[in-house]
């Protein structure tokens, strides 16, 4: 099953994407993670992407689609994947449709109030080594500033500063939110209430994926 995670920054796409990937065995592909890695490694792509990322703006479609096309073309994506943070505008959605022969089966739009998003992003910390995501307003780590999973330092993303968060939310409203209509028309759109614990949101997502999986299996069986 191919899954797109829509939803504003801070809605929990990364965390929920990891849980879906673990349960179903699909790779999670986060364009933000791929871009941050390119910036860290100072690759030519990373150098081109960095300034837009620091401003909270979108990186050019051309660069991002190149990354995604290469990644979803790999063997481990044959049975499905979870896209976190892509597509981010209509052009990217159209490009994805042109790469894939069949439309993506499920679009999950995780929704959280704007007030909560700003709060969550200001308390978000990421492990520098293993990428684990923490929200310190919900749960403290065992040792302050240290990752519970691997023991490395926790960092705040540079683009989680208040000014950049404001810009990222503006960009989301202007460029990404129109995708709700785009996918609603295609009939694969599902809105998920993103307030509540990680587990409760994951239960809502799992219920949608189970229904969808049953339908897809049924369709296969009658073919
Ligand atoms: P994220 O980790 O998804 O919040 O992404 C962090 C930053 O990476 C965004 O603010 C953008 O600058 C860039 N980015 C991630 N995904 C995309 C995308 N699909 N298109 C353009 N820029 C992106």
Boltz pocket constraint, residues with backbone or C-beta under 6 A from the ligand:
constraints:
  - pocket:
      binder: B
      contacts: [[A, 9], [A, 31], [A, 32], [A, 33], [A, 35], [A, 49], [A, 52], [A, 53], [A, 54], [A, 56], [A, 57], [A, 58], [A, 59], [A, 60], [A, 61], [A, 64], [A, 84], [A, 85], [A, 86], [A, 87], [A, 88], [A, 92], [A, 159], [A, 168]]
      max_distance: 6.0
